[in-house]
């Protein structure tokens, strides 16, 4: 039975990727349906209830700049907020928020429920409907079929998922939800290749059983801040996080239970996240390290539940209780929820186009952890891009492809579709070769025009940004035209921050280039009224002007190779001189541009040069053939 014939886009999954995908498609005018296993768990936070952090905070800002929802949801739910990587310069600096999972979920649910063109339905998808190599709809467990012109899979860690605690194992999604085993089999029948990955979670402790008084305290920012360009900035003082550490006794207890460890005994045969290993994995890999930091992060004051950051584990319950109680401040801690490992199916992302459509099935898009990524922010960013491109496909428009020099999201997707992954992929600042151009502060300048042009970023928000940019431009002109004269007040301010006093007049721009003169100091000297965030952007651009120019020139230098298309139907096997490994990897990956080909693991630079020559020769032959016919 068909319930509805008229959907443009169906989104399967109500997590971070699914929510962003559904909102983007619907806001762009596509009639959209989101199928969610359990509506109460919309945008659930089964792991750490935090948003942001290195590279991840950059993604949140990019989602906001394009017209997505995650920044607003995070700001609505924030309880504790900090800047991270402040010592590593403006390229790496970003926000990280501890959020109330309930308020975060409620924000998304309200946005979904009030969104025009969007229907929600609680159901379990069991079968993907394919017709003539094109997705046609979805069948649900109760037997009905929903039809659509495009489908987005945002299934998270639910596909054929299994929970491991010690040597016990059972089929389950996160936090006891139903596993999507039947749907996983349907994807294989449809022709998608699937693999297996794993992620681990930490024990949750009861707040009242922790001795907070003896822990180092981690306070929230005292200055108003927030992720969204458009929301109100706030301060947060009600929540304090605690810092403690494991010790030799902790590690000895964990080792004593290795006979019941699924990691040690081989029950877990999948790869977990390299950059967020479990505590038992750390002890195995770093046996000489006697201590590891642990952050105790309250989830909400109401729930009295505390997340043990850096203590994820799949150890048995006895090991978890005994090991936790050796840690300072946790001697009497009670575990409300044990840590566990979850294994699940994913689709190796080399099966995807750079706009997240599958190569083998038309109008089928994949987003989030089904693509082998880890983290809410990576999922939300992919969901947004998949929703945008599904809506554009329905319109008959060209898809949006973000470049590596344009967005962290561009780096994320390019890494996935060209290199693939055999472990949960986590976005890192080190993955981005142009990170000084892709800062936390300037996502609006990089991406908002894209969001506005496709109809996702509203006119109201676009005009807010244009007004701010105009104010920045006016201030830059003022700074360029201003000269600072030496006087007692100015020199006293400079001495206070450890900067040399002025002996003669200097250009305001030169003063602002001094490393120790940030915008707050500069604005005190020049008495400007510009918003501090915008002023700091001007300061960064001046201080790092030379580095930014060099990166910009490098982008331009490589732009030709990056965008040089490999002609459709081009016979990669006919390129003479390619290494055997390079030839096979190029054929398997089927890159669309020379830039993509250059980033395929195992393809040497000499093969890229040979491919470049072959493409140019092919282009010339085609041009000569056309001219001859004319």
N, C-alpha and C positions, 0 to 999 in steps of 0.2 A: 504494500500500500504506500503511495506517495502522499506525504503530508502537505507539501508545498512545492509548486513548480517554479516559483519565481525568485529564488535567492540568487544574487550575483556571487556572493562569497560565503562559504561556510568555514568557520574556524573551529578546529577540534582541540579543546584544551582551554582551561580557565586560569592558567598560571600567568606569570609575568609576560611571557611571549604571547600567549593567547589573548590576554587583555589588550596589549598594545596593538596587536594585529587587528582585532575586532574593532577597536575604536578608530584606528587609522582608516580602515576600509570604509566604515560607515560614515565617518566625517567627510570623506572624499566623495560621498554620494552613492556608494555601492550598497544595495540592499543586502544586509549581512545577518547571518545566524551564528551565534556562538554556542557550541555544545560543550557543556561542562559536566563532569562526573558528579559533582556535588557543589551546588551553588554557594553553600555556606563557606566553602574553602576557596572562593575566588581570590586570586593573588595571594595564596597562602605562603607563609615563610617557614618551611619545614626545617631549615638550617638556621644559621645566624640571622636574627632579625635586624640586620643592618643594611644600609644602602650606601654605596660610594666606596672610597678608598682608592689606592693607586690604580690609575687607568680606568677603573670602574666608575669613579666619580666623573671622569671625562665623558664616559658613555652616557651617564645620566644627563649631563648638560647638553649633549648632542641630541638626545631624545627630546629634551625641552625645546631646543632651538628649531627642530623640525616640526614641532607641533604635537609631540607625544605627551603622555600623562605622568610618567614615573617621577619626575621632579616634584610635581604638585602633590602626588601621593606621599612621597617621602617627607616633604615639608609639613604636610598635614599630620603626619604620624611621629615626627621627630621628638625624642625625649632627651637626647644627649648628642652634642655635635662638636666635632674637632676638625682642625686642619691637619692633614698628614703630609709628610715629606717636605716640610717647610725649609729644611736645611739643604735640600737637593735642588733648589732653584724653581723658577716659575713653570718650567715644563712639566715637572713631576708633582707640583703642589696641587692638592685637591681636598675636598670635604669628605668626611665619613660620618654618617648619622646612625645612632641606635634608635630604632623605630618601635612603636607599639604595633605588633602584628595585627591586632584587631582594628585599630584606626586605619592602618594602611589598607587592609582588605576592604573595610567599609568605604573608604574613599573610592577605590576602584569600582566596587559594586555600585555605588551611587552614580559614578560617571557612566558606567555601562547601562544601568537601568534608565537613565535620563537621556541617553544618546539617540538622536533621530536616526532612522534607517537600521536600527539594530534590535534584533530579537535574541533573547537568552532562553535556553532550554536545558533542563537537567536530564542528561541521558548518557549512556555509555556507548560509544561508537564501537561497532564490531566488524564492519566491512567497508572497504573503500570501493566505490563503484567506478569502473573504468569502461569507456566505450570508444573504440577506434583510436586507442592510444592517447586518449584525453580523459581527464577526471570528469565524472558526471554527477557525483553525489556521495552520500554516506548512508549506510544502514546502521540502525541502532539495535540494542539488545531486544527491545520489545517487538522488533520485526518491521518497523516502519522505515521508509527511505526518504531522506531529504535530498533534493536535487539542487545543483548549483553550477555556475559557469567556472568557478575557481574554488579550490579547497586549500586551506592552510593547516598543516599538521603542527601542532604545538603541544605535543603529548608529554613533555617533561621526562621524568624518570619512571613512568608508569608502564612502559611496554615490557611485558613478560618479566616484571620486576620481582625480586626476591630480597627478603630481609635476612641478614645474618647477625646473630648475637651469640658469641661463642660458637660452638659446633652445632647449634640449632639453626634451622633455616626454614622459612615458610614463604609462600607467595603473598606479596603485599606491596602496595604502593607506599609512599611516604606517610609516616604517622598513622599507619593502620588502614590506609585507603585501599580500594580494590585495584588489583593489578590488571592491566590491559592485555592479557595474553592472547585472546582471540583476535583482537585487532592487529597485533604484531604478526600473527600468521597470515592475515589478510594482506598486509604490506608485502610480505615475501611473495605471496601468490601474484601480486600486482607487478612484481619484477624489481622491487627495491632490494638492494643488498643491505643486510643488517649485521651489526656486530654487537659486542657486549662491552660495557664499561661499568665502573663502580664509583660511588662516592660514599663518604663516611660522615657521620654526625656525632655530636658530643652528648654526654650526659647533661640533663637539666637538673639543677639543684634547687632545693627549697630555700628561699632567701633567709628565713628566720633561723636556719641551722648553720649559717655562716658567721664567723667572727669578723665582722667588717672593721672593727676598731683597730685590729693589728695589721691590716692590709695597707699598702700604698694606694693612695686615692688618685683617680683620674677624673678631673673636673671637666665640665663642658666649657665651650667658649664663652667669654664674657661680653664679646661684641656681637651685635645682631648679624646673623648670616642665614643663608638658605640656598637650596639648589636651583630653584626656578628663577629665571630672569624676570618673571612677571609677578611673583608673589611677594608677600610682606616678609621681611627679614625679622627674625626673632632671636631672643636668648633663651636658654634652657638651664634651669638650676635645680630641678627636683630630683634628678637622677645622678648618682655618682658610681662609676665603675671601679672595680678593685683589681690591683695587679699583684700576682703572687707567682710562685715558681714550683716546678717539680723538683725532686731531690733524689739522692742515691737510693733511699728507701723506696720511693715511688717506682723507680726503674727496676729495682730488685723484685718487687712484688709483681710487676707486669711480666718480667722474665719468668718468674716462678709459675705463671699460668700459660706459658707458651704451648704446653701440651694441649690446651683447650682453645688455642687461638686459630681462627679460620685462616688468618693471614699466614701463619707459620705452618699449619698442617695442610695447606693446599686446598682447603675448601673454597677459598676465593681464587679464582683463576683469571680474574679480570684486572685491568690496570685502573688504579685509582689516580686521583689528582696529584701530580708531581709537586706542585707548588703549595699544596695544603695537605701534607701527609698526616696520617693518623699518629697518635702518640706511640703506639706499639711499633709502627713502621719507623719512626724517628729513632727509637731505641735500638732497633735492628741495624739501621743504616749508619747511626752515629754512636757506636757503643762507648766511645771515650768521653762523650759529652754528659756531664753529671747533672745538668739542669736545663729546663726549657721554660720560657715565660708562659704564664697562663693569665688570661684576662677574664675576670668574672663580671659579666654584663647582664644586669637585670633586664628582663624582657618587658614587664610592666609592673608598676607598684601594686596593681590590683591582683595580678596572678601570683605574685610572690615567687616567680620562677626565674632562675638565673642560668644563663648560657655560659658554658665553659669554653671560651675561645681558645684554640690551639690544643684541645684535648679530645679531638674526635677519635673514635675507637670502635672496633668490632669485637672487643674482648668479652668474655662471659661476665654475667652480672656480678659474681663474687669478686672477680678481678677489678671491676669498676669501683665497687664499694670500697674495697680495701685500699686500692691505689689512691682514690680521691681523698681518703681520710688521712693520708700521710702528708698532704699539702697544707702549707701554712694558711690558717684561716678556715680550712675545710675539715678540721679534725672531727667534727660532729655533723658533717654535712649529710643530708638525706637526698638520695637521688629520686626525683619525681618521675623522670623518663630516662631510660638507659640510652646510651649511645648505640648506634648500629651501623652496619654497612648495608648499602642497597645496590644490587646489581640490576642492570636494565639493558634493553635493546636500544641501539642507536643506529642511524643511517650514516655511514661514512660520507662526509660532505663533499667529496670529490664528485659525487653524483649530481651536484647542483651547478646551475649557472650563477654568475656573479650577482644576479638579482634574486637568488634563492628559489628559483623555479627548478624542478627536477629536469634533468636532461632527457630522461626516458618517458616521462608522462607529462603531457602538456597541461598547463594551468594548475599543476600541483606544486605547492610551495611548502617548504619546511623551515621551521624557526625554533630556536632555543636548544634545549638539551638533547633533542632528537638528532641534532647536528653535531653532537659530541662536545658541547661547551659546558662550562661550569659557572654558575653564578646567576643571580637575578638580573644584574645589569646587562650581561651578555645576552641573556634570553630576551629581555625587554627590547633591547636595541634591534636584535634580529626580527622580533615580532613586528616592530614598527616598520622595518624595511619590507618584510613580507606582505604586510597589510597594504602598504603603499603600492607595491608592485602588483599585487592581486587586483586592486582597484584600477590601476592603470591598464592592466591586461584586459579587464572587462570593458574599459572605455575604448580599447584599441589603440592606446598610446604607447610610446616607447617607455621601457622600464627605467627606473633610477638606478644608476650604478655609481657608488661613491668611491673616489680614488684614495689611495694610501696617503697622499699629501693633503687630503681634504678632511678626513675624519678618522678617529679611532675605529668607528664602525666600518669604514672602508678597509682598514688594516685587518680587522677581525674577519670580515667576510672573505677578503682576498686570501688570507692565510688558510681559511677553512677549505675554500673551493680549489685552491691550487696545491696546497701541501697535504690536506687532510689531517687527521689526528688519530692516534691510537691510545690516547689518554684524555681525560676531561680537559678541554682547552680553557685556559684562563687568560684574560686580557692583562697584559703587563705593559708598562711604559717602555720597557726595553725592546719590545717587539716593534715599536714604531720608530722608523728611521728619521722621521720629520717631526719629532715630538715638540720641538721648540715652536713650530708653526701651529701645532694642535693643542694649545693650552686649554686649561679648564676655563679661563676667563673669556676666550674669544670664539667659543662655539657658535655664538649668534652670527658673527660676521662670516663664518665659514659655511653655515648651513641654512640660515633662516630664509634666505631668498629661495632656496630649493623648496623648503616647506611651504612658503607662500605661493610660489608658482604652480605647484600641483594642487593647491586648494586645501592643504591641511592646516597650515598656520593661519590663523584668522587675521582679517584686516586690522582689527583692534590691536592685536599683539604686534603685528608688523609695524604699525604706526608708532607704537611705544618704542620699538627698537630704533626706528629711523630718527625719532626725536633724540634718543640717547646718543646715537652716532653723530648727529648734528652738534650736540653739546660737546662731544669729545673733539670734533674737528675744530670748533671755535676755540676750545681750550688749547689745542695744539698750536693754533695760530698765535694765541696770546703768549704761550710759553716761548715760541720761536721769536717773538718780537720784544720780549721783556729782557731787561738787563738788571741784575741784582747788584746794588751798591753795598759796600761794607758799612756796617753800623753796629753799635753795641748789641742791639736786640738780635740781629741776624747772627752775629758771631757767638753770642751766648747760646742760641739754639743749636748751632753747629758744634760747639764744644760739648754740649750735653749729649750728643749722639756720637761723639768721638771723631768728628770731622774737622778738618783744618779750617780755621777762621779765614775770612776773606781779607786780603790786603788791598785788592783793587776790584773794580766791578767785573762781573762775569756774566755771560749769557745764562739765562735761567735754565736753558736746556742742558748746559754743561754742569750746572749745579745738580740738576736732577739725575745726571748720569753717575754721580758718585754712588758707590754701592751702599753706603751707610745712610744716604738721604732717601728715605722712602716717601710716598706721597703724603703721609700724615705730617712729616717734618717739612716737606716742601710747601704744603698748603698753609702751614703755620707761618712760614716766612713770607709767602706771597699773598696770603689771605684770600685764597680762591674759595668759591662756594660749590665747585663741582662735586658731584657724588663721589665718595671715597673709592668705590669699586671701579668706576670709570677712570678716576685719576690714577689708580694703581696700574690700570692697563696702559695708560700713557707712559707711566714710569718704566714699566717692563719693556715696552717697545723702544724707548730711548736707551735704556741700559744695555739691552741685548741687540741693538740695531745692527751691528756688524755680523753677529752670528745669524740673525734672522735673514739678513741679505744673502749670506753665503748659502743657507739652506734653500732660500727661494731660487737662487741661481742654479743650485744642484737639481731642484725639481724641474726647472725649465730645461736643463741639459738632458735629463732622462725622460722628459715628457713624450718625445717622439717615439722612443722605444716602448714606453708604457702604453700608448694608445694605438700603436701600429697593429692593425687587425691581421690575424691570420685568416686568409680567405676561406669562406665556407667551402667545404669539399676539398681543401688543400691536402695533397697526399704527403703526409709526413714521412711515410716509409720510403719515398723517392728521393729524399734529401741525401745527397752523397756525402760521405765523410763523418756522419754522426756516429758517436759511440753506441755500442749495442745497448747499454743500459739506458743512455739518454734517449735513444730512438723509441725504446719500449715504453719508457715513462711518459714521453710526449704523446705517443699514440693512446696510452691508457687514460691520460688526463684530458686530452683534447683541449688545450688552452685556446682562448679566444684572441688573446693579444700576445705580442712578444714579451711584454712586461710580465704577464702571468707565467709564460714559459720559463722566464729567467728565475722564477722563485720556486720551481718544482724541485723538490729535494732529489739529488742524484743526477741532475742535468748540469754538466760542466759548462763554464762560460764559452769554451770553444764551440760547443754544440749550438749555443745561442747565436754566436757570430755566423756560423754556417746557415742556421735557419733564417737569420736576418737577410743574408745575401740571397738565399733561395726565394724568400718572399718578394724582395725587390725585383729579382729577375722575372718572377711570375707576373708581378705588376706591370713590368715593362712589356712582356710578351702580350699580355691582355690589351694594353694600350695600343701597341702596334697593330694587333689584330683588328681592333675597333677602327683605327684610322684607315687601315687597308680596306675595310668594308665600306667605309664612308667614301 
